[in-house]
């Protein structure tokens, strides 16, 4: 299987690992506010406090993720 397809398929099942991977690609750190409630299966953060560069990995992960209800 092509690596990019495998990565997308695996990432659809695990939000945080894909979010962490995309943050690493752009040399940033996953935000603690995004990670805080993921154990409960929800995203709960103040969007006004995110910088512009923080949105790209978050939105890309949300686009393919099927893990969050």
Secondary structure, 3 states (H helix, E strand, C coil): CCHHHHHHHHHCCCHHHHHHHHHHHCCCCCCHHHHCCHHHCCCCCCHHHCCHHHHHHHHHHHHHCCCCC
